[in-house]
Each structure stands twice: as structure tokens, then as C-alpha cells.
Amino acid sequence: MCTLKAAVVPVTPFRQNCTILFDDASGVGTVVDPGGDVPMILAALSRHGVKVEQILLTHGHVDHAAGAALLQEQLNASGTEGAPIIPVVGPDRRDAFLLEGLEQQALQFGIEGARNLVPDRWLAEGEQVTIAGHPFDVLHCPGHTPGHLAFAAPGLGFAILGDVLFHGSVGRTDFPYGDTDALIRSIRTKILPLGDDIAFICGHGPGSTIGAERLGNPFLQG
Ligand SMILES: [Zn+2]
């Protein structure tokens, strides 16, 4: 029986969906995209009794990644002595330039507590990450950023898509490094093939299903 639960904490002025995925029975869980508001994330973890196994990043934008270093430090400081350190995992190495500029990005947008970051482990297409005991496939989905990743567990009918595909929209590509063609190609070749029944949580706004977006998302018609 699947006991994977999701708790969403909107963080930063961008209301980014920091998502805690955890196993209700064991309490083991992963924090995805802690962009900021670390005290709110810590409060949610304690409310749900989650023991964090890792911090996972979809991409290097400030609203997704700027709180990761502080959250990691606070979780490791509150852990028992000798406990394994809680790693920051992902995104793809091609987002390193964004993670190196998090403090600068944060100043621009008034996000507090931001720290530049080098993840403990980069991820790449074809790898898997284990979230609360469930394997998730790592999908490289460039376009919004060069190193953007999505995480999909077809067995659970569930995926985390970051800023690739939203309910009724897609990720912005109006950055110097953005690439609209690459983004649409990522969605068509990596996300849609996951299947219509896959439900997803994305970086902003409500989640949806692949099928609903394939049929109704204006960016995917024609
Ligand atoms: Zn983004």
C-alpha cells in the first residue's frame, strides 16, 4: 500500500510550492525546493513528524533553492550526534551558475536567508532518487533553466515537475538562458509520455494531471 503523502508549503514572495513528500508510517521524507521561509518549512516538518532524508532541487532559481543551505544547516544541527548528514541532491550540473548566484538573485527579489550552494550530489537524466522508499526517475527537462529536472514515479502515478509544466501554463523562458523550443520539447518528449493518469505537483499554483494538460493546456495545442 502506498503511504506517500505530500505537504505543500508556499514559500517566498513567489509563493513557490516547497513540497514535503513523506511516508506516513515511517515518517521518513524529502523536502523538494526549499526556496526560503525556512522557519515555515521546519514548522511543517515538525507538524507532520517528518524525519528528513534529503533536500531535493528541481532547478537553481532563487524561489526554489535559496533556502536549501540554511535548511540543511539547521536540520543537521538539530540531528543526533553521528547521524548521517542530510544531503542536498540535484539539480543537473548545468544549473551550477544559478546556484552560485543565489545570494545575488535573492537581493534583487527581497528574499532573506539566501545562500549560494554547491549540492552534495548532482543528478543526471537516467538516474533515480529514492523518496521515502519509492524510486523516482530523474528526467532532464531543459528550457526554463538549462539544468532543470523533473522527478517521476510512474508506479505511484505521481510526478514533481518544478517550473516545467503548470496547470494551464508552462515555465517562463524569458531569461537570457531560457529556451522556449527546448521547454516544449522537454514537455513533449519527457513529460507527456509519462501518461495521462499521472498527477503532478508543480512549482506554482495548483497541481494537475498530464492528461488534463495534454488536452487543455494552451501551450500544448497544435
Ligand atoms: Zn524557476
Boltz pocket constraint, residues with backbone or C-beta under 6 A from the ligand:
constraints:
  - pocket:
      binder: B
      contacts: [[A, 59], [A, 61], [A, 64], [A, 144], [A, 163]]
      max_distance: 6.0
